[in-house]
Amino acid sequence: MASLAILCPVNTTGCERGFSVQNQILTGLNPDDQEMLMSIKINGKPRKDFPFEEALEARKTAVNRKLL
């Protein structure tokens, strides 16, 4: 059993990355919104590749909202 414990790799980078991203996101959000933003931050496209104009148009047409 000890030899299995020695061979078992321990990796905490995923957990550390999650905490780092969580600290970059504003606090005071509900957990579902925070989880969504963390997923986008970790798995999303780089900012330079994000189609902001398309996203803005989609948001304008999807729901009748005032833009800030």
N, C-alpha and C positions, 0 to 999 in steps of 0.2 A: 504494500500500500504506500509506503514511503517513496518507493521508486516512481510510482505514478504521480505523486505530488511534485516530485522534482521535475518530471517531464512536462507537467501541465504549464503551458505558458500563461502568464498573467498580463493582461493588457487593459489599461484604464484610459486609453486615449479617447475613445468614444464618449465616455462619461465626462472627461475633462473638457472636451470640445463642447459638449452640451452645456456645462456650467459656464464656460466662457461666453457662448452665444447668449445664454440666459441673462448674463450680467450686462450685455450690450443692449438688450431690449428694455424699454421702459417698464418699470414696475407699476402695479396698480391695475393691470389688465386682468380679465378673467382668465382662468387656466386654459380654456379652449383657444382663445385668441392668442395667448402667449405660445401655446404649442404650435399653432399654425405659423406664426411668425418665425419661430425657431426652425421649423421644417423648411420654410422658404430660405432662411439665411444659410442653413447647412446644405441643402440639396438644390437650391435654385441656381439660375443662370447668373453669371457675373453681371454686375450692374451695367457695364458698357454694352452688353448684349441684350438687355431687356428692352422690349418694344414699348416705351412709355406712351407714345402717341396712340398706339393701338389699344393699350390698356385704358387710357383716358376716354377714348371714344366708346369702348365697350362699356365702361362704367356709366357714361352719360346716357347711353341708349338702353341699358339693362334696367335701370331703376330711375324714376324721375326724382333726382336729388339735386340739391344746390351744391355747387362746387365752392369750396372755401377759398 
